[in-house]
Every structure is written in C-alpha cells, then in structure tokens.
C-alpha cells in the first residue's frame, strides 16, 4: 500500500490541489446578501444585485463560480439597514433647546460604488451618522417646537430624508426613511417654562370659548324674548279684556299664592285691584 502511495504521490497531490481549487471556485450566495467580486483590488461584477420589485429567487443568488485566489468576495447586506443618531440638542426657531433622538433606514443599491468609497456596510453607516445629524439640525432649526407636534412634522421628515439621500448616493446607498424617536425639552427650567406657556395658552383659549358661548347665549335669549313679546302683543291685541284678565290672574298668583309670605293685606271688596274677583 505504501508503495502504491509513493508511486502515485504526485498524482494524489495534483488531485488534492484540483479538488481544493474546485471547492474554492464555488461560492454560495444567499438571497439576503449581495456579492461583489474583486479582482486584483478592482470590483469587476456583482452577484445577486438588488433590483426593485424583483421576485424572490430570480435575482441570481445560489451557487456561483469565481477564479480561486485571484478573485475575492466582498459581502454586502441586501436587506434594509438602520443607522442611529446619537442624542443631540437642537435649537428651534422659538429658542427652545430640543433633545432629539432619530434614526434612518437605508439599503445598498450600488454595491460597486459602496466598495470603492466605503468598503463595508458598517463604514457606510458610520459615514451617514454625522450627515444625518447635520441635516436634521439644519431642518429642525428652521421650525418651532409646536410644528413638531403637528402634521408639519411629516414634511420636515421628508426634507431630512431627501437631504440625507442625496449624500448617501455617493456611497451607493438609498435612504428609505427617517424618523424621530423622541423630541423632548431638556429637564429643568425650559421644560417647566414650556409647560407653563402651553397651560396659559389653553386657559386663554378656554376663556375665549366661554366668552363666545356667553355672548351667543345672550343673543339667543334676547331674540327669544323679543319673539315672545311680539307673540304676546299680537295675541292680546285681539282681545284686550282677556289680556286684562290674564294679567290680573298673574298678579293675584304672585301676591296671594306665596307660601313664605308673613304680611297680611287688607283690602275693601270694592277695591279696583279686586275687580276680577267680582266677575262681570
């Protein structure tokens, strides 16, 4: 057996080299990764490149061949990635210092540009982080604290995303979205002062609403009284004697029907005030 091995030593070594070279030339590219083939320091082709709306399994992933030892593979994540901004203080137009915490989501759409400029996706995230901070400061510095609590916040986020996306294209990346996780006032006097101003504004608004309501109520009551007086005048004008009787009954009810009265009234039966008691 040893003689056979010695006799075929060179052939076995050659076979082993061929097998190693064969396995080294084959690479499995998963669906979640893009592979940039680099030959002598220069990227020459991309395997499983990201393409919008491409069907799963139709992008070129799987078993691919390369030239062993001459061609190297740089792996690039094909999925959506995140870059977090460190918590920053931003000065708004109403001179309030805001504690802002934001993040952006991006993906690599030009792997060759990314390899030539940054090298790895981690480096892309490192490059985008200070750019995100700068763009966010510039955009939020044009707005007041109140606008961040309204629908204008969406427009501000779109402006920040567009500005960051322009810079990200230089690294072969596309910025999909930018979001503010938190935008708070610092603890202490600024926060207390802001709450006091908000409370004062809400109280003033409530006073205005109550005053308007009282004004409307007075107008409605006055109109109702005018309508009632006009109706009474129209009705009683048709029968003056009935109107005299009706007014006398009201007076009698107010004078004699009071349960809490402590005074006595003595009148002559012929008193004009009691004429409705005497009948016709």
C-alpha positions in Angstrom: 0.0 0.0 0.0 2.8 2.3 0.9 4.5 1.5 -2.4 1.3 2.4 -4.3 1.0 5.7 -2.4 4.7 6.6 -3.1 4.3 5.7 -6.8 1.2 7.8 -7.2 2.2 10.6 -4.8 2.4 13.3 -7.4 -0.9 12.3 -8.9 -2.6 12.4 -5.5 -1.2 15.8 -4.7 -2.4 17.1 -8.1 -5.8 15.6 -7.4 -6.0 17.2 -4.0 -5.0 20.6 -5.5 -7.7 20.2 -8.1 -10.3 19.4 -5.5 -9.3 22.3 -3.3 -9.3 24.6 -6.3 -12.7 23.3 -7.4 -14.2 24.0 -4.0 -12.5 27.4 -3.8 -14.0 28.4 -7.1 -17.6 27.7 -6.0 -19.4 30.2 -3.7 -22.9 30.0 -2.3 -24.6 33.5 -2.4 -27.7 33.7 -0.1 -30.8 35.7 -1.0 -30.1 38.2 1.8 -26.6 39.2 0.5 -25.0 40.8 -2.5 -21.6 39.6 -3.5 -19.1 42.0 -5.2 -16.3 40.1 -6.9 -13.0 41.9 -6.6 -10.1 41.0 -8.9 -6.7 42.4 -8.1 -8.2 45.2 -6.0 -10.8 46.2 -8.5 -14.6 45.3 -8.4 -15.5 43.5 -11.6 -19.0 42.2 -11.1 -21.9 41.9 -8.7 -23.8 38.7 -7.9 -27.4 38.9 -6.6 -27.6 42.7 -7.1 -30.6 44.4 -5.5 -33.3 45.2 -8.1 -36.6 46.8 -7.1 -39.7 44.6 -7.4 -37.6 41.5 -8.4 -39.2 38.2 -7.5 -37.7 36.2 -4.7 -35.3 33.5 -6.2 -34.9 35.4 -9.5 -32.1 37.7 -8.5 -29.1 35.5 -9.1 -28.5 34.0 -5.7 -27.2 30.5 -5.3 -24.1 28.6 -6.4 -21.7 30.7 -8.5 -18.2 30.3 -9.7 -15.1 32.5 -9.3 -11.4 32.3 -10.1 -9.7 30.9 -7.0 -7.1 33.0 -5.2 -7.4 35.7 -7.9 -10.9 36.9 -7.1 -12.1 37.8 -3.7 -15.7 38.2 -2.5 -17.0 41.3 -0.6 -20.3 40.6 1.1 -22.9 43.3 1.3 -26.2 43.0 3.1 -29.2 43.2 0.8 -31.7 44.0 3.5 -32.8 47.3 4.9 -30.3 48.6 7.5 -30.6 51.1 10.3 -28.3 54.0 11.4 -29.0 55.5 14.8 -28.1 59.1 15.5 -26.7 60.0 18.9 -29.0 62.1 21.1 -28.5 65.7 20.1 -29.6 69.2 21.2 -31.3 71.2 18.5 -32.2 74.9 18.8 -35.7 75.6 17.4 -36.9 78.9 15.9 -38.7 79.8 19.2 -35.3 79.5 21.0 -36.1 76.2 22.7 -33.4 73.5 23.0 -34.8 70.2 22.0 -33.3 66.8 22.9 -33.7 64.9 19.6 -33.2 61.1 19.1 -33.6 59.9 15.5 -32.7 57.1 13.1 -32.7 56.4 9.4 -33.2 53.3 7.3 -31.2 52.6 4.2 -30.2 49.9 1.8 -27.2 49.4 -0.6 -28.4 49.8 -4.3 -25.0 50.3 -5.9 -22.6 47.7 -4.4 -19.6 48.7 -6.6 -19.8 52.3 -5.6 -20.1 51.3 -1.9 -17.0 49.0 -2.2 -15.0 51.8 -3.9 -16.0 54.5 -1.4 -16.7 52.9 1.9 -15.7 49.2 1.7 -18.3 47.8 4.1 -21.8 48.5 5.1 -20.6 49.3 8.6 -18.5 52.1 7.2 -21.5 53.4 5.2 -23.5 53.6 8.5 -20.5 55.5 10.1 -20.4 57.9 7.2 -24.2 58.5 7.3 -24.4 59.1 11.0 -22.8 62.6 11.1 -24.6 63.6 7.9 -27.9 62.7 9.4 -27.1 64.8 12.5 -26.1 67.8 10.3 -29.2 67.6 8.0 -31.5 67.1 11.0 -30.1 70.1 12.8 -30.5 72.3 9.7 -34.1 71.3 9.1 -35.3 71.4 12.7 -33.5 74.7 13.2 -35.9 76.2 10.7 -39.0 75.2 12.7 -40.7 75.8 16.1 -41.3 73.3 18.8 -45.0 73.4 18.1 -44.7 72.3 14.5 -43.1 69.0 15.6 -46.4 68.3 17.3 -48.5 68.9 14.2 -48.7 67.5 10.6 -45.8 69.7 9.6 -43.5 67.1 11.3 -44.1 64.8 8.3 -42.9 67.4 5.9 -39.8 68.0 8.0 -39.0 64.3 8.0 -39.4 64.1 4.2 -37.0 67.1 3.8 -34.4 65.4 6.1 -34.8 62.1 4.2 -34.3 63.8 0.8 -31.2 65.7 2.1 -29.6 62.5 3.6 -30.5 60.5 0.5 -28.5 62.9 -1.7 -25.4 62.4 0.4 -26.0 58.6 0.7 -25.9 58.1 -3.1 -22.2 58.9 -3.0 -21.8 55.7 -1.0 -24.1 53.6 -3.2 -26.9 53.7 -0.6 -30.5 54.8 -0.8 -32.2 56.3 2.3 -35.7 54.9 2.6 -37.0 56.6 5.7 -36.0 58.9 8.5 -37.9 59.0 11.8 -37.6 61.0 15.1 -38.0 58.6 18.0 -38.1 61.4 20.6 -38.1 65.2 20.6 -38.2 66.5 24.2 -37.3 69.6 26.0 -34.4 69.2 28.5 -35.4 68.7 32.1 -35.4 71.8 34.3 -36.4 75.4 33.6 -37.0 75.2 29.8 -39.4 72.2 30.2 -41.3 73.9 33.1 -41.5 77.2 31.2 -42.8 75.4 28.1 -45.5 73.6 30.1 -46.5 76.9 31.7 -46.8 78.6 28.3 -48.9 75.7 27.0 -51.1 75.8 30.1 -51.6 79.6 29.7 -52.4 79.2 26.0 -55.0 76.6 26.7 -56.6 78.6 29.6 -56.8 81.7 27.3 -58.4 79.6 24.6 -60.9 78.2 27.2 -61.8 81.8 28.3 -62.3 82.9 24.7 -64.6 79.9 24.1 -66.6 80.6 27.3 -67.0 84.3 26.4 -68.2 83.5 22.9 -70.6 81.0 24.3 -72.0 83.6 26.8 -72.3 86.1 24.0 -74.2 83.7 21.8 -76.5 82.7 24.8 -77.4 86.4 25.4 -78.2 86.9 21.8 -80.4 83.8 21.7 -82.2 84.8 24.9 -82.8 88.3 23.7 -84.1 87.1 20.4 -86.4 84.6 22.2 -87.7 87.3 24.5 -88.4 89.6 21.5 -90.2 86.8 19.7 -92.3 86.1 22.8 -93.2 89.7 23.4 -94.2 90.1 19.7 -96.4 86.9 20.0 -98.0 88.2 23.2 -98.7 91.6 21.7 -100.2 90.0 18.6 -102.4 87.7 20.7 -103.5 90.1 23.4 -104.2 92.8 20.9 -107.0 90.7 19.5 -108.8 90.6 22.9 -107.9 93.4 25.4 -110.4 92.2 28.0 -108.8 88.8 28.1 -105.4 90.4 28.3 -106.6 92.4 31.4 -108.0 89.2 33.0 -104.8 87.3 32.3 -102.5 90.0 33.8 -104.8 90.2 36.9 -104.6 86.5 37.4 -100.8 86.6 37.2 -100.8 89.4 39.8 -103.1 87.6 42.1 -100.9 84.5 41.9 -97.8 86.4 42.7 -99.4 88.3 45.6 -101.6 85.7 47.3 -100.1 82.3 46.4 -96.7 82.9 48.1 -96.2 80.3 50.9 -93.5 82.2 52.6 -95.4 85.5 52.9 -95.5 86.8 56.6 -97.5 90.0 55.9 -101.3 90.5 55.7 -103.1 92.6 53.1 -106.5 94.2 54.0 -108.5 95.5 51.0 -112.0 96.7 50.5 -114.2 94.4 48.4 -114.8 97.4 46.1 -111.1 97.9 45.6 -110.3 98.2 41.9 -107.4 95.7 42.3 -110.0 93.0 43.1 -112.3 93.8 40.3 -111.7 90.4 38.6 -112.9 88.6 41.8 -116.3 90.3 41.4 -116.8 88.9 37.9 -118.8 90.6 35.2 
